[in-house]
Amino acid sequence: MSADSSAPRVELPTDQELVLKVIPMPADCNANGDIFGGWVMAQVDLAGSVIPARHAKGRMATVAVNEFIFKQPVRVGDILSFYSSLTRIGRTSMTVKVEVYAERFRSQGQYIKVTEASLTYVAIDDQGQPRPVPKD
């Protein structure tokens, strides 16, 4: 039985924004043929920064990975969809939820959640110091 056979098929979220789609390639995988967790983490960091960048209106940096859960393996050829939503805006920081769904190469149109994470970004000035998030 593969890890996928027990993974529940899910609908894509409608209350979050699709911020990134990517297909992992052979250079991104380990000896077992699964995609490196670090590669997935880098993609989640990119996806997570999209919405806070709109609010920061300038430089920002990742300051925390609050939670990162790998639910299912990611494989070469999967079509990954990264959905994000802003969960908190503080004085200088913003927290984002990112959920990653895989559309397996051989079962397109069916999705499973493979990763979920929470990250915090901080708005910074030209010297790299925290600055207030602009109030729209």
N, CA, C and O atoms as CSV, one atom per row, in Angstrom:
chain,resi,resn,atom,element,x,y,z
A,1,MET,N,N,0.853,-1.183,0.000
A,1,MET,CA,C,0.000,0.000,0.000
A,1,MET,C,C,0.888,1.233,0.000
A,1,MET,O,O,1.773,1.355,0.847
A,2,SER,N,N,0.670,2.133,-0.921
A,2,SER,CA,C,1.482,3.348,-0.973
A,2,SER,C,C,0.982,4.356,0.055
A,2,SER,O,O,-0.134,4.252,0.563
A,3,ALA,N,N,1.828,5.324,0.345
A,3,ALA,CA,C,1.450,6.367,1.303
A,3,ALA,C,C,0.243,7.150,0.821
A,3,ALA,O,O,-0.490,7.723,1.627
A,4,ASP,N,N,0.030,7.178,-0.497
A,4,ASP,CA,C,-1.071,7.953,-1.059
A,4,ASP,C,C,-2.425,7.296,-0.888
A,4,ASP,O,O,-3.441,7.986,-0.805
A,5,SER,N,N,-2.457,5.951,-0.834
A,5,SER,CA,C,-3.752,5.277,-0.834
A,5,SER,C,C,-4.580,5.606,0.396
A,5,SER,O,O,-5.808,5.532,0.357
A,6,SER,N,N,-3.917,5.970,1.489
A,6,SER,CA,C,-4.665,6.331,2.694
A,6,SER,C,C,-4.847,7.840,2.827
A,6,SER,O,O,-5.563,8.303,3.716
A,7,ALA,N,N,-4.207,8.603,1.957
A,7,ALA,CA,C,-4.322,10.056,2.025
A,7,ALA,C,C,-5.684,10.486,1.511
A,7,ALA,O,O,-6.073,10.136,0.397
A,8,PRO,N,N,-6.406,11.244,2.323
A,8,PRO,CA,C,-7.731,11.676,1.868
A,8,PRO,C,C,-7.643,12.675,0.728
A,8,PRO,O,O,-6.830,13.599,0.762
A,9,ARG,N,N,-8.472,12.487,-0.266
A,9,ARG,CA,C,-8.578,13.454,-1.350
A,9,ARG,C,C,-9.345,14.653,-0.796
A,9,ARG,O,O,-10.312,14.496,-0.050
A,10,VAL,N,N,-8.906,15.833,-1.168
A,10,VAL,CA,C,-9.506,17.050,-0.611
A,10,VAL,C,C,-9.856,18.021,-1.726
A,10,VAL,O,O,-9.354,17.918,-2.845
A,11,GLU,N,N,-10.719,18.953,-1.401
A,11,GLU,CA,C,-11.025,20.067,-2.291
A,11,GLU,C,C,-10.021,21.183,-2.003
A,11,GLU,O,O,-9.562,21.331,-0.870
A,12,LEU,N,N,-9.689,21.951,-3.006
A,12,LEU,CA,C,-8.791,23.077,-2.806
A,12,LEU,C,C,-9.506,24.180,-2.034
A,12,LEU,O,O,-10.713,24.363,-2.191
A,13,PRO,N,N,-8.768,24.920,-1.197
A,13,PRO,CA,C,-9.407,25.952,-0.381
A,13,PRO,C,C,-9.955,27.101,-1.234
A,13,PRO,O,O,-9.367,27.481,-2.247
A,14,THR,N,N,-11.077,27.633,-0.803
A,14,THR,CA,C,-11.668,28.786,-1.482
A,14,THR,C,C,-11.501,30.057,-0.649
A,14,THR,O,O,-11.794,31.152,-1.128
A,15,ASP,N,N,-11.033,29.919,0.592
A,15,ASP,CA,C,-10.868,31.067,1.483
A,15,ASP,C,C,-9.414,31.525,1.575
A,15,ASP,O,O,-9.069,32.349,2.423
A,16,GLN,N,N,-8.565,30.989,0.700
A,16,GLN,CA,C,-7.166,31.368,0.659
A,16,GLN,C,C,-6.799,31.706,-0.776
A,16,GLN,O,O,-7.532,31.389,-1.713
A,17,GLU,N,N,-5.649,32.357,-0.931
A,17,GLU,CA,C,-5.218,32.763,-2.263
A,17,GLU,C,C,-4.176,31.799,-2.815
A,17,GLU,O,O,-3.236,31.429,-2.112
A,18,LEU,N,N,-4.339,31.391,-4.074
A,18,LEU,CA,C,-3.317,30.611,-4.752
A,18,LEU,C,C,-2.162,31.561,-5.060
A,18,LEU,O,O,-2.322,32.501,-5.839
A,19,VAL,N,N,-0.991,31.319,-4.447
A,19,VAL,CA,C,0.121,32.248,-4.598
A,19,VAL,C,C,1.293,31.663,-5.386
A,19,VAL,O,O,2.189,32.401,-5.795
A,20,LEU,N,N,1.294,30.330,-5.604
A,20,LEU,CA,C,2.405,29.709,-6.317
A,20,LEU,C,C,1.993,28.329,-6.800
A,20,LEU,O,O,1.289,27.599,-6.103
A,21,LYS,N,N,2.441,27.981,-8.002
A,21,LYS,CA,C,2.308,26.610,-8.522
A,21,LYS,C,C,3.674,26.219,-9.039
A,21,LYS,O,O,4.340,27.010,-9.707
A,22,VAL,N,N,4.099,24.996,-8.734
A,22,VAL,CA,C,5.422,24.557,-9.146
A,22,VAL,C,C,5.440,23.032,-9.290
A,22,VAL,O,O,4.687,22.324,-8.621
A,23,ILE,N,N,6.303,22.548,-10.165
A,23,ILE,CA,C,6.472,21.107,-10.364
A,23,ILE,C,C,7.895,20.740,-9.961
A,23,ILE,O,O,8.841,21.199,-10.602
A,24,PRO,N,N,8.079,19.928,-8.921
A,24,PRO,CA,C,9.435,19.527,-8.547
A,24,PRO,C,C,10.053,18.606,-9.600
A,24,PRO,O,O,9.362,17.806,-10.231
A,25,MET,N,N,11.346,18.736,-9.770
A,25,MET,CA,C,12.075,18.009,-10.798
A,25,MET,C,C,13.061,17.016,-10.159
A,25,MET,O,O,13.291,17.072,-8.951
A,26,PRO,N,N,13.641,16.116,-10.952
A,26,PRO,CA,C,14.543,15.095,-10.394
A,26,PRO,C,C,15.699,15.639,-9.549
A,26,PRO,O,O,16.110,14.990,-8.587
A,27,ALA,N,N,16.221,16.798,-9.884
A,27,ALA,CA,C,17.327,17.367,-9.103
A,27,ALA,C,C,16.902,17.752,-7.685
A,27,ALA,O,O,17.756,18.009,-6.836
A,28,ASP,N,N,15.598,17.796,-7.420
A,28,ASP,CA,C,15.073,18.209,-6.109
A,28,ASP,C,C,14.785,17.032,-5.185
A,28,ASP,O,O,14.251,17.226,-4.093
A,29,CYS,N,N,15.133,15.797,-5.608
A,29,CYS,CA,C,14.733,14.643,-4.793
A,29,CYS,C,C,15.911,13.931,-4.142
A,29,CYS,O,O,17.065,14.079,-4.544
A,30,ASN,N,N,15.569,13.150,-3.114
A,30,ASN,CA,C,16.552,12.368,-2.379
A,30,ASN,C,C,16.702,10.982,-3.017
A,30,ASN,O,O,16.112,10.713,-4.063
A,31,ALA,N,N,17.481,10.115,-2.394
A,31,ALA,CA,C,17.750,8.785,-2.949
A,31,ALA,C,C,16.517,7.894,-3.006
A,31,ALA,O,O,16.500,6.917,-3.754
A,32,ASN,N,N,15.479,8.215,-2.224
A,32,ASN,CA,C,14.241,7.434,-2.238
A,32,ASN,C,C,13.276,7.895,-3.323
A,32,ASN,O,O,12.238,7.269,-3.537
A,33,GLY,N,N,13.610,8.978,-4.005
A,33,GLY,CA,C,12.727,9.497,-5.041
A,33,GLY,C,C,11.705,10.488,-4.520
A,33,GLY,O,O,10.855,10.958,-5.276
A,34,ASP,N,N,11.778,10.812,-3.235
A,34,ASP,CA,C,10.899,11.834,-2.659
A,34,ASP,C,C,11.625,13.177,-2.697
A,34,ASP,O,O,12.854,13.235,-2.652
A,35,ILE,N,N,10.857,14.238,-2.780
A,35,ILE,CA,C,11.437,15.574,-2.839
A,35,ILE,C,C,11.988,15.939,-1.460
A,35,ILE,O,O,11.361,15.660,-0.438
A,36,PHE,N,N,13.164,16.561,-1.443
A,36,PHE,CA,C,13.784,16.999,-0.195
A,36,PHE,C,C,12.840,17.923,0.576
A,36,PHE,O,O,12.216,18.812,-0.003
A,37,GLY,N,N,12.747,17.703,1.880
A,37,GLY,CA,C,11.937,18.579,2.723
A,37,GLY,C,C,12.424,20.010,2.668
A,37,GLY,O,O,11.613,20.935,2.709
A,38,GLY,N,N,13.723,20.216,2.577
A,38,GLY,CA,C,14.278,21.565,2.505
A,38,GLY,C,C,13.851,22.297,1.248
A,38,GLY,O,O,13.662,23.513,1.265
A,39,TRP,N,N,13.698,21.558,0.155
A,39,TRP,CA,C,13.216,22.173,-1.089
A,39,TRP,C,C,11.773,22.641,-0.898
A,39,TRP,O,O,11.407,23.741,-1.312
A,40,VAL,N,N,10.964,21.796,-0.270
A,40,VAL,CA,C,9.567,22.171,-0.008
A,40,VAL,C,C,9.529,23.388,0.909
A,40,VAL,O,O,8.736,24.305,0.693
A,41,MET,N,N,10.386,23.401,1.936
A,41,MET,CA,C,10.418,24.533,2.862
A,41,MET,C,C,10.767,25.831,2.140
A,41,MET,O,O,10.175,26.874,2.420
A,42,ALA,N,N,11.717,25.777,1.220
A,42,ALA,CA,C,12.094,26.982,0.467
A,42,ALA,C,C,10.922,27.488,-0.363
A,42,ALA,O,O,10.693,28.695,-0.438
A,43,GLN,N,N,10.175,26.575,-0.990
A,43,GLN,CA,C,9.017,26.977,-1.794
A,43,GLN,C,C,7.928,27.578,-0.901
A,43,GLN,O,O,7.279,28.552,-1.281
A,44,VAL,N,N,7.732,26.995,0.287
A,44,VAL,CA,C,6.737,27.523,1.233
A,44,VAL,C,C,7.136,28.929,1.683
A,44,VAL,O,O,6.274,29.794,1.839
A,45,ASP,N,N,8.425,29.163,1.892
A,45,ASP,CA,C,8.880,30.493,2.293
A,45,ASP,C,C,8.592,31.509,1.185
A,45,ASP,O,O,8.147,32.624,1.460
A,46,LEU,N,N,8.846,31.123,-0.056
A,46,LEU,CA,C,8.520,32.018,-1.183
A,46,LEU,C,C,7.021,32.287,-1.249
A,46,LEU,O,O,6.594,33.436,-1.364
A,47,ALA,N,N,6.232,31.230,-1.176
A,47,ALA,CA,C,4.775,31.366,-1.240
A,47,ALA,C,C,4.248,32.193,-0.076
A,47,ALA,O,O,3.355,33.024,-0.239
A,48,GLY,N,N,4.815,31.952,1.097
A,48,GLY,CA,C,4.363,32.668,2.288
A,48,GLY,C,C,4.650,34.151,2.239
A,48,GLY,O,O,3.964,34.934,2.897
A,49,SER,N,N,5.645,34.553,1.476
A,49,SER,CA,C,6.026,35.969,1.439
A,49,SER,C,C,5.164,36.816,0.504
A,49,SER,O,O,5.213,38.044,0.571
A,50,VAL,N,N,4.385,36.190,-0.355
A,50,VAL,CA,C,3.630,36.938,-1.372
A,50,VAL,C,C,2.656,37.933,-0.748
A,50,VAL,O,O,2.690,39.118,-1.080
A,51,ILE,N,N,1.802,37.475,0.138
A,51,ILE,CA,C,0.780,38.367,0.715
A,51,ILE,C,C,1.395,39.401,1.660
A,51,ILE,O,O,1.031,40.574,1.572
A,52,PRO,N,N,2.311,39.023,2.564
A,52,PRO,CA,C,2.923,40.047,3.416
A,52,PRO,C,C,3.675,41.124,2.624
A,52,PRO,O,O,3.753,42.272,3.062
A,53,ALA,N,N,4.229,40.758,1.462
A,53,ALA,CA,C,4.951,41.753,0.652
A,53,ALA,C,C,4.033,42.900,0.242
A,53,ALA,O,O,4.473,44.046,0.142
A,54,ARG,N,N,2.764,42.595,0.007
A,54,ARG,CA,C,1.800,43.641,-0.354
A,54,ARG,C,C,1.610,44.631,0.791
A,54,ARG,O,O,1.446,45.831,0.574
A,55,HIS,N,N,1.636,44.104,2.014
A,55,HIS,CA,C,1.410,44.950,3.195
A,55,HIS,C,C,2.681,45.680,3.619
A,55,HIS,O,O,2.615,46.813,4.098
A,56,ALA,N,N,3.836,45.041,3.448
A,56,ALA,CA,C,5.096,45.632,3.911
A,56,ALA,C,C,5.475,46.863,3.105
A,56,ALA,O,O,6.067,47.801,3.639
A,57,LYS,N,N,5.133,46.862,1.807
A,57,LYS,CA,C,5.476,47.991,0.925
A,57,LYS,C,C,6.959,48.366,1.057
A,57,LYS,O,O,7.309,49.538,1.196
A,58,GLY,N,N,7.794,47.369,1.012
A,58,GLY,CA,C,9.239,47.556,1.142
A,58,GLY,C,C,9.878,46.247,1.560
A,58,GLY,O,O,9.286,45.176,1.430
A,59,ARG,N,N,11.087,46.351,2.061
A,59,ARG,CA,C,11.824,45.152,2.451
A,59,ARG,C,C,11.137,44.429,3.606
A,59,ARG,O,O,10.482,45.029,4.459
A,60,MET,N,N,11.322,43.113,3.589
A,60,MET,CA,C,10.846,42.303,4.708
A,60,MET,C,C,11.718,41.059,4.776
A,60,MET,O,O,12.441,40.736,3.834
A,61,ALA,N,N,11.638,40.372,5.900
A,61,ALA,CA,C,12.452,39.171,6.097
A,61,ALA,C,C,11.647,38.130,6.856
A,61,ALA,O,O,10.764,38.456,7.649
A,62,THR,N,N,11.969,36.882,6.596
A,62,THR,CA,C,11.373,35.785,7.366
A,62,THR,C,C,12.034,35.783,8.738
A,62,THR,O,O,13.261,35.748,8.829
A,63,VAL,N,N,11.242,35.821,9.804
A,63,VAL,CA,C,11.827,35.803,11.144
A,63,VAL,C,C,11.505,34.536,11.914
A,63,VAL,O,O,12.190,34.214,12.884
A,64,ALA,N,N,10.465,33.806,11.496
A,64,ALA,CA,C,10.135,32.582,12.230
A,64,ALA,C,C,9.352,31.615,11.359
A,64,ALA,O,O,8.501,32.005,10.560
A,65,VAL,N,N,9.665,30.362,11.539
A,65,VAL,CA,C,8.823,29.286,11.036
A,65,VAL,C,C,8.158,28.746,12.289
A,65,VAL,O,O,8.765,27.999,13.056
A,66,ASN,N,N,6.914,29.127,12.487
A,66,ASN,CA,C,6.211,28.791,13.724
A,66,ASN,C,C,5.790,27.333,13.769
A,66,ASN,O,O,5.786,26.701,14.825
A,67,GLU,N,N,5.435,26.812,12.598
A,67,GLU,CA,C,4.976,25.427,12.507
A,67,GLU,C,C,5.200,24.955,11.081
A,67,GLU,O,O,5.008,25.707,10.126
A,68,PHE,N,N,5.611,23.696,10.950
A,68,PHE,CA,C,5.800,23.118,9.627
A,68,PHE,C,C,5.479,21.640,9.733
A,68,PHE,O,O,6.147,20.906,10.461
A,69,ILE,N,N,4.461,21.201,9.010
A,69,ILE,CA,C,4.028,19.809,9.089
A,69,ILE,C,C,4.034,19.196,7.701
A,69,ILE,O,O,3.351,19.662,6.789
A,70,PHE,N,N,4.826,18.133,7.564
A,70,PHE,CA,C,4.824,17.357,6.325
A,70,PHE,C,C,3.800,16.246,6.504
A,70,PHE,O,O,3.970,15.384,7.367
A,71,LYS,N,N,2.748,16.252,5.710
A,71,LYS,CA,C,1.677,15.272,5.854
A,71,LYS,C,C,1.844,14.072,4.932
A,71,LYS,O,O,1.530,12.944,5.312
A,72,GLN,N,N,2.337,14.312,3.725
A,72,GLN,CA,C,2.534,13.273,2.715
A,72,GLN,C,C,3.802,13.591,1.943
A,72,GLN,O,O,4.198,14.754,1.866
A,73,PRO,N,N,4.448,12.581,1.368
A,73,PRO,CA,C,5.632,12.873,0.555
A,73,PRO,C,C,5.263,13.617,-0.729
A,73,PRO,O,O,4.154,13.491,-1.249
A,74,VAL,N,N,6.217,14.387,-1.217
A,74,VAL,CA,C,6.086,15.074,-2.497
A,74,VAL,C,C,7.002,14.345,-3.464
A,74,VAL,O,O,8.133,14.000,-3.122
A,75,ARG,N,N,6.506,14.115,-4.673
A,75,ARG,CA,C,7.264,13.340,-5.656
A,75,ARG,C,C,7.548,14.141,-6.916
A,75,ARG,O,O,6.863,15.118,-7.219
A,76,VAL,N,N,8.564,13.711,-7.639
A,76,VAL,CA,C,8.883,14.311,-8.935
A,76,VAL,C,C,7.633,14.262,-9.809
A,76,VAL,O,O,6.960,13.236,-9.896
A,77,GLY,N,N,7.338,15.380,-10.449
A,77,GLY,CA,C,6.203,15.436,-11.360
A,77,GLY,C,C,4.889,15.853,-10.731
A,77,GLY,O,O,3.928,16.137,-11.446
A,78,ASP,N,N,4.823,15.896,-9.381
A,78,ASP,CA,C,3.606,16.403,-8.738
A,78,ASP,C,C,3.407,17.864,-9.142
A,78,ASP,O,O,4.376,18.605,-9.303
A,79,ILE,N,N,2.167,18.266,-9.301
A,79,ILE,CA,C,1.874,19.677,-9.495
A,79,ILE,C,C,1.482,20.211,-8.126
A,79,ILE,O,O,0.438,19.845,-7.585
A,80,LEU,N,N,2.318,21.074,-7.567
A,80,LEU,CA,C,2.076,21.599,-6.225
A,80,LEU,C,C,1.395,22.957,-6.311
A,80,LEU,O,O,1.820,23.837,-7.061
A,81,SER,N,N,0.332,23.111,-5.531
A,81,SER,CA,C,-0.395,24.375,-5.432
A,81,SER,C,C,-0.239,24.892,-4.014
A,81,SER,O,O,-0.551,24.186,-3.055
A,82,PHE,N,N,0.245,26.123,-3.875
A,82,PHE,CA,C,0.499,26.742,-2.580
A,82,PHE,C,C,-0.563,27.799,-2.332
A,82,PHE,O,O,-0.675,28.765,-3.087
A,83,TYR,N,N,-1.340,27.615,-1.273
A,83,TYR,CA,C,-2.392,28.551,-0.894
A,83,TYR,C,C,-1.980,29.246,0.388
A,83,TYR,O,O,-1.413,28.623,1.286
A,84,SER,N,N,-2.261,30.523,0.473
A,84,SER,CA,C,-1.811,31.304,1.615
A,84,SER,C,C,-2.897,32.256,2.093
A,84,SER,O,O,-3.754,32.697,1.327
A,85,SER,N,N,-2.832,32.557,3.385
A,85,SER,CA,C,-3.714,33.578,3.964
A,85,SER,C,C,-2.995,34.245,5.128
A,85,SER,O,O,-2.239,33.617,5.869
A,86,LEU,N,N,-3.257,35.523,5.258
A,86,LEU,CA,C,-2.693,36.312,6.355
A,86,LEU,C,C,-3.498,36.016,7.606
A,86,LEU,O,O,-4.721,36.156,7.602
A,87,THR,N,N,-2.835,35.610,8.673
A,87,THR,CA,C,-3.560,35.285,9.906
A,87,THR,C,C,-3.386,36.346,10.981
A,87,THR,O,O,-4.172,36.404,11.926
A,88,ARG,N,N,-2.348,37.198,10.845
A,88,ARG,CA,C,-2.117,38.222,11.859
A,88,ARG,C,C,-1.248,39.328,11.289
A,88,ARG,O,O,-0.266,39.063,10.595
A,89,ILE,N,N,-1.614,40.573,11.587
A,89,ILE,CA,C,-0.761,41.716,11.288
A,89,ILE,C,C,-0.467,42.406,12.609
A,89,ILE,O,O,-1.371,42.881,13.296
A,90,GLY,N,N,0.811,42.454,12.950
A,90,GLY,CA,C,1.226,43.142,14.168
A,90,GLY,C,C,1.778,44.515,13.826
A,90,GLY,O,O,1.534,45.037,12.739
A,91,ARG,N,N,2.530,45.102,14.766
A,91,ARG,CA,C,3.102,46.424,14.520
A,91,ARG,C,C,4.180,46.363,13.437
A,91,ARG,O,O,4.200,47.198,12.533
A,92,THR,N,N,5.085,45.366,13.526
A,92,THR,CA,C,6.163,45.239,12.541
A,92,THR,C,C,6.132,43.892,11.818
A,92,THR,O,O,6.862,43.699,10.846
A,93,SER,N,N,5.303,42.963,12.278
A,93,SER,CA,C,5.342,41.612,11.709
A,93,SER,C,C,3.979,41.162,11.198
A,93,SER,O,O,2.937,41.714,11.550
A,94,MET,N,N,4.032,40.128,10.346
A,94,MET,CA,C,2.827,39.529,9.779
A,94,MET,C,C,2.997,38.013,9.806
A,94,MET,O,O,4.067,37.493,9.489
A,95,THR,N,N,1.936,37.315,10.187
A,95,THR,CA,C,1.971,35.851,10.226
A,95,THR,C,C,1.061,35.314,9.128
A,95,THR,O,O,-0.032,35.827,8.893
A,96,VAL,N,N,1.542,34.271,8.468
A,96,VAL,CA,C,0.862,33.713,7.309
A,96,VAL,C,C,0.723,32.208,7.471
A,96,VAL,O,O,1.618,31.531,7.977
A,97,LYS,N,N,-0.423,31.703,7.027
A,97,LYS,CA,C,-0.634,30.258,6.938
A,97,LYS,C,C,-0.446,29.868,5.480
A,97,LYS,O,O,-0.958,30.536,4.582
A,98,VAL,N,N,0.295,28.779,5.246
A,98,VAL,CA,C,0.495,28.255,3.898
A,98,VAL,C,C,0.086,26.787,3.894
A,98,VAL,O,O,0.506,26.016,4.756
A,99,GLU,N,N,-0.727,26.413,2.927
A,99,GLU,CA,C,-1.113,25.015,2.747
A,99,GLU,C,C,-0.696,24.593,1.347
A,99,GLU,O,O,-0.883,25.331,0.380
A,100,VAL,N,N,-0.126,23.389,1.251
A,100,VAL,CA,C,0.377,22.891,-0.027
A,100,VAL,C,C,-0.400,21.642,-0.419
A,100,VAL,O,O,-0.533,20.700,0.362
A,101,TYR,N,N,-0.906,21.657,-1.641
A,101,TYR,CA,C,-1.690,20.541,-2.172
A,101,TYR,C,C,-0.968,19.964,-3.377
A,101,TYR,O,O,-0.448,20.701,-4.214
A,102,ALA,N,N,-0.940,18.639,-3.458
A,102,ALA,CA,C,-0.311,17.967,-4.586
A,102,ALA,C,C,-1.368,17.355,-5.486
A,102,ALA,O,O,-2.332,16.735,-5.037
A,103,GLU,N,N,-1.147,17.554,-6.758
A,103,GLU,CA,C,-1.936,16.889,-7.787
A,103,GLU,C,C,-0.954,15.877,-8.384
A,103,GLU,O,O,-0.046,16.252,-9.125
A,104,ARG,N,N,-1.138,14.609,-8.061
A,104,ARG,CA,C,-0.190,13.584,-8.486
A,104,ARG,C,C,-0.174,13.471,-10.001
A,104,ARG,O,O,-1.196,13.651,-10.663
A,105,PHE,N,N,0.988,13.172,-10.532
A,105,PHE,CA,C,1.183,13.087,-11.978
A,105,PHE,C,C,0.182,12.131,-12.620
A,105,PHE,O,O,-0.330,12.411,-13.704
A,106,ARG,N,N,-0.100,11.014,-11.970
A,106,ARG,CA,C,-0.977,9.990,-12.556
A,106,ARG,C,C,-2.451,10.144,-12.158
A,106,ARG,O,O,-3.301,9.392,-12.635
A,107,SER,N,N,-2.751,11.100,-11.300
A,107,SER,CA,C,-4.160,11.280,-10.901
A,107,SER,C,C,-4.496,12.767,-10.887
A,107,SER,O,O,-4.905,13.316,-9.864
A,108,GLN,N,N,-4.317,13.402,-12.035
A,108,GLN,CA,C,-4.572,14.828,-12.110
A,108,GLN,C,C,-6.054,15.112,-11.892
A,108,GLN,O,O,-6.927,14.340,-12.289
A,109,GLY,N,N,-6.302,16.243,-11.250
A,109,GLY,CA,C,-7.667,16.618,-10.903
A,109,GLY,C,C,-8.049,16.167,-9.506
A,109,GLY,O,O,-9.101,16.556,-8.998
A,110,GLN,N,N,-7.206,15.345,-8.872
A,110,GLN,CA,C,-7.417,14.923,-7.490
A,110,GLN,C,C,-6.276,15.487,-6.654
A,110,GLN,O,O,-5.112,15.429,-7.052
A,111,TYR,N,N,-6.622,16.031,-5.493
A,111,TYR,CA,C,-5.642,16.727,-4.666
A,111,TYR,C,C,-5.536,16.083,-3.291
A,111,TYR,O,O,-6.514,15.585,-2.733
A,112,ILE,N,N,-4.303,16.111,-2.760
A,112,ILE,CA,C,-4.091,15.741,-1.361
A,112,ILE,C,C,-3.255,16.846,-0.721
A,112,ILE,O,O,-2.411,17.456,-1.376
A,113,LYS,N,N,-3.500,17.096,0.562
A,113,LYS,CA,C,-2.696,18.090,1.266
A,113,LYS,C,C,-1.388,17.417,1.666
A,113,LYS,O,O,-1.392,16.372,2.316
A,114,VAL,N,N,-0.264,18.026,1.271
A,114,VAL,CA,C,1.035,17.433,1.571
A,114,VAL,C,C,1.802,18.179,2.661
A,114,VAL,O,O,2.636,17.584,3.344
A,115,THR,N,N,1.534,19.461,2.829
A,115,THR,CA,C,2.280,20.268,3.796
A,115,THR,C,C,1.406,21.414,4.276
A,115,THR,O,O,0.582,21.941,3.529
A,116,GLU,N,N,1.598,21.792,5.534
A,116,GLU,CA,C,1.007,23.034,6.031
A,116,GLU,C,C,2.014,23.702,6.943
A,116,GLU,O,O,2.795,23.033,7.621
A,117,ALA,N,N,1.991,25.031,6.957
A,117,ALA,CA,C,2.991,25.763,7.724
A,117,ALA,C,C,2.449,27.120,8.163
A,117,ALA,O,O,1.486,27.645,7.605
A,118,SER,N,N,3.103,27.662,9.179
A,118,SER,CA,C,2.833,29.020,9.634
A,118,SER,C,C,4.185,29.724,9.734
A,118,SER,O,O,5.112,29.228,10.375
A,119,LEU,N,N,4.280,30.888,9.088
A,119,LEU,CA,C,5.528,31.638,9.076
A,119,LEU,C,C,5.267,33.086,9.462
A,119,LEU,O,O,4.176,33.612,9.245
A,120,THR,N,N,6.281,33.722,10.035
A,120,THR,CA,C,6.180,35.131,10.403
A,120,THR,C,C,7.254,35.909,9.663
A,120,THR,O,O,8.420,35.516,9.620
A,121,TYR,N,N,6.827,37.024,9.081
A,121,TYR,CA,C,7.713,37.928,8.347
A,121,TYR,C,C,7.708,39.268,9.059
A,121,TYR,O,O,6.699,39.657,9.646
A,122,VAL,N,N,8.836,39.981,9.011
A,122,VAL,CA,C,8.912,41.301,9.624
A,122,VAL,C,C,9.306,42.318,8.562
A,122,VAL,O,O,10.179,42.062,7.734
A,123,ALA,N,N,8.654,43.471,8.598
A,123,ALA,CA,C,9.023,44.578,7.717
A,123,ALA,C,C,10.325,45.166,8.252
A,123,ALA,O,O,10.470,45.386,9.454
A,124,ILE,N,N,11.273,45.419,7.341
A,124,ILE,CA,C,12.564,45.961,7.772
A,124,ILE,C,C,12.922,47.192,6.950
A,124,ILE,O,O,12.451,47.373,5.827
A,125,ASP,N,N,13.773,48.038,7.543
A,125,ASP,CA,C,14.240,49.237,6.844
A,125,ASP,C,C,15.529,48.921,6.087
A,125,ASP,O,O,15.946,47.764,6.025
A,126,ASP,N,N,16.153,49.936,5.518
A,126,ASP,CA,C,17.353,49.727,4.711
A,126,ASP,C,C,18.545,49.235,5.529
A,126,ASP,O,O,19.502,48.707,4.962
A,127,GLN,N,N,18.503,49.397,6.831
A,127,GLN,CA,C,19.569,48.900,7.699
A,127,GLN,C,C,19.240,47.519,8.269
A,127,GLN,O,O,19.995,46.979,9.077
A,128,GLY,N,N,18.102,46.949,7.840
A,128,GLY,CA,C,17.712,45.620,8.316
A,128,GLY,C,C,17.030,45.619,9.675
A,128,GLY,O,O,16.873,44.568,10.296
A,129,GLN,N,N,16.625,46.792,10.135
A,129,GLN,CA,C,15.958,46.900,11.432
A,129,GLN,C,C,14.437,46.868,11.244
A,129,GLN,O,O,13.927,47.353,10.234
A,130,PRO,N,N,13.713,46.296,12.215
A,130,PRO,CA,C,12.244,46.262,12.111
A,130,PRO,C,C,11.666,47.665,11.954
A,130,PRO,O,O,12.145,48.628,12.555
A,131,ARG,N,N,10.628,47.753,11.132
A,131,ARG,CA,C,9.908,49.009,10.938
A,131,ARG,C,C,8.428,48.715,10.970
A,131,ARG,O,O,8.032,47.576,10.724
A,132,PRO,N,N,7.606,49.683,11.259
A,132,PRO,CA,C,6.159,49.439,11.297
A,132,PRO,C,C,5.605,49.001,9.943
A,132,PRO,O,O,6.035,49.485,8.896
A,133,VAL,N,N,4.660,48.093,9.982
A,133,VAL,CA,C,3.922,47.708,8.782
A,133,VAL,C,C,2.998,48.884,8.457
A,133,VAL,O,O,2.235,49.322,9.319
A,134,PRO,N,N,3.055,49.396,7.233
A,134,PRO,CA,C,2.192,50.544,6.904
A,134,PRO,C,C,0.702,50.206,7.088
A,134,PRO,O,O,0.254,49.106,6.769
A,135,LYS,N,N,-0.025,51.155,7.596
A,135,LYS,CA,C,-1.482,51.012,7.705
A,135,LYS,C,C,-2.070,51.491,6.394
A,135,LYS,O,O,-1.921,52.659,6.034
A,136,ASP,N,N,-2.739,50.599,5.677
A,136,ASP,CA,C,-3.268,50.944,4.346
A,136,ASP,C,C,-4.150,52.112,4.442
A,136,ASP,O,O,-4.695,52.559,3.432
